[in-house]
């Protein structure tokens, strides 16, 4: 019984830590209020906004109000209005 529970918990842990890779193309913009701002990209294909987690790695702050194409990994799903999905950029095309 213990081996079955251990195996199930390992499968669940591995399944939850895998991230989904995606390609996005859209406009980069800063959202939020003064102390709670974050950088987003609005994907033109899916019509969804994604919060960019590692904006400093690719100097994306200088790309505001520009349309760019990038590859990213999905870190966290959206949970409702005001809480967009979170992505980590892996490459900018």
C-alpha positions as CSV (number, residue, x, y, z in Angstrom):
1,X,0.0,0.0,0.0
2,X,2.8,2.4,0.8
3,X,4.5,1.7,-2.5
4,X,1.3,2.5,-4.4
5,X,0.8,5.8,-2.5
6,X,4.5,6.7,-3.1
7,X,4.3,6.0,-6.8
8,X,1.1,8.0,-7.2
9,X,2.6,11.0,-5.4
10,X,5.6,10.9,-7.7
11,X,3.4,10.8,-10.8
12,X,1.4,13.7,-9.5
13,X,4.5,15.7,-8.6
14,X,6.1,15.1,-12.0
15,X,2.8,16.0,-13.8
16,X,2.4,19.3,-12.0
17,X,6.0,20.4,-12.5
18,X,6.0,20.0,-16.3
19,X,5.5,23.3,-18.1
20,X,3.9,23.9,-21.4
21,X,6.0,25.5,-24.1
22,X,4.2,28.0,-26.4
23,X,4.8,30.7,-29.0
24,X,3.2,34.1,-28.6
25,X,3.0,37.1,-30.9
26,X,1.6,40.3,-29.6
27,X,2.0,43.8,-28.0
28,X,4.0,44.2,-24.9
29,X,2.6,46.6,-22.3
30,X,2.9,47.6,-18.6
31,X,-0.3,46.9,-16.5
32,X,-1.4,47.5,-13.0
33,X,-1.3,50.4,-10.6
34,X,1.8,52.3,-9.3
35,X,3.3,49.8,-6.8
36,X,1.8,46.7,-8.4
37,X,2.8,47.0,-12.1
38,X,3.8,44.1,-14.3
39,X,4.7,43.5,-17.9
40,X,2.3,41.7,-20.1
41,X,2.0,40.4,-23.7
42,X,-1.4,40.3,-25.3
43,X,-1.4,37.4,-27.8
44,X,-3.1,38.2,-31.0
45,X,-4.0,34.5,-31.8
46,X,-5.5,33.4,-28.5
47,X,-6.7,36.9,-27.4
48,X,-5.3,36.4,-23.9
49,X,-2.9,38.4,-21.8
50,X,0.1,36.8,-20.2
51,X,2.2,38.2,-17.3
52,X,5.9,38.0,-18.1
53,X,8.0,36.8,-15.2
54,X,11.6,37.3,-16.4
55,X,11.4,40.6,-18.2
56,X,14.9,41.6,-17.2
57,X,16.5,38.6,-18.9
58,X,15.6,39.7,-22.4
59,X,15.4,43.5,-21.7
60,X,11.6,43.5,-22.6
61,X,11.0,46.8,-20.8
62,X,12.4,48.5,-23.9
63,X,9.9,46.7,-26.1
64,X,6.8,48.3,-24.6
65,X,4.1,49.2,-27.1
66,X,5.8,47.1,-29.7
67,X,4.6,43.8,-31.3
68,X,7.1,41.0,-30.7
69,X,7.2,37.3,-31.1
70,X,8.6,35.1,-28.4
71,X,8.8,31.5,-27.0
72,X,7.7,31.0,-23.5
73,X,6.9,28.3,-20.8
74,X,3.6,28.5,-19.0
75,X,4.3,28.8,-15.3
76,X,0.8,29.3,-13.9
77,X,-2.7,29.3,-15.4
78,X,-4.9,32.4,-15.2
79,X,-7.3,32.4,-12.2
80,X,-9.6,35.1,-13.3
81,X,-9.9,38.8,-14.2
82,X,-6.9,40.8,-13.0
83,X,-4.8,37.6,-12.5
84,X,-3.5,36.6,-16.0
85,X,-1.5,33.5,-16.7
86,X,2.2,33.7,-15.9
87,X,4.9,32.8,-18.4
88,X,8.7,32.7,-18.4
89,X,10.3,33.8,-21.7
90,X,12.8,31.4,-23.2
91,X,13.5,33.2,-26.5
92,X,12.6,36.4,-28.4
93,X,12.4,36.2,-32.1
